[in-house]
């Protein structure tokens, strides 16, 4: 039972913990205040909702270290969480006790984030912080999550919610013109890559990880398809691979790194020799760097291609010398969507560029016209455009979401199914969109020459 003691000019209360031992809390002005507080803690103990106030003294940095040890997520999510923690969350909160994080201190930090970063990144940071604090509540380190839920009315001026589209997405015509710029800039592979994203809705990681053996290109009008099996990602920490029967280090390197020569790096990471035999079920650490991982949300799917795109991909495979990948970089390495990708390829293809003569260390650059209306578009905008086109064409939602790699929830997700006719309907609609994108009655070649010369 709780009892109070006089300590100088204030009172201290002793109260019983769930393990039978006593803890104390000081600083009460009266004996009754101390007793009321201590009895409240003991009531929480009996109700099994007790949160020890001393646990809230654990620093957020200490909690993050513990949380990382038990975090069970895919390799790419682990890398993403680590980057956001190290870059944004820990510099601010690492030395702050969990119990000292208040709604007011959080809101002040939130305002700083919004002034410094774009909305999507801020949302991602807040989501990770909320996860950390929710888990701290579950572990009874703090009694509640201090992050505002957003559902409660707050003091202060009304802030209107932005309703505009954040993503810029293209029409089929704009996607076609972007692909033409890409062809002029870097050749047929890059033009085909633009059209593949626009007409399949693939994520950029899925494009980077698209293997030659994932394309089935039959000699039928609608007999060409693409299997989403992997996403290509550049990892700073090694992923793991479960050995299948008959696997060798070379075959694993060819499958997961798209490069059999990286077998030596896998062998070194696991204390093996390249020629060592492997056993089925064995867990291996892969090499760091480019790695093929399961697609986001395990969204494996087969996509029927519109005939024009199937033909372009067939031509590309015939000309492409990479042993495994459909869309390697210019130097024949795995594709990396980084600053160089944006600066030397994406931005010129979208925004256009002036003609540049050949200079030492750099080839001549042809003049490119800007594609009107998509100046702020990022590569992911092509995926957004794909979804918009399918919605405009009125295809069944279940077929659209499956093509996008999403899973419908609730009754619709349980009882709706995608039929072959739905998939063919989408491919036919996309073929029609492609044909119309040339412009009704317009000699596209002549128009393109005019755009080039203007």
PyMOL commands that set and color helices and strands:
alter all, ss='L'
color gray80, all
select helices_A, chain A and resi 31-47+53-57+60-70+75-93+98-100+103-116+119-138+172-186+188-200+204-208+212-214+249-256+260-269+296-298+307-319+339-351+380-392+397-404+410-415+420-436+444-453
alter helices_A, ss='H'
color red, helices_A
select strands_A, chain A and resi 3-7+10-16+22-28+215-217+224-228+231-235+240-242+283-285+289-293+301-304
alter strands_A, ss='S'
color yellow, strands_A
deselect
rebuild
show_as cartoon
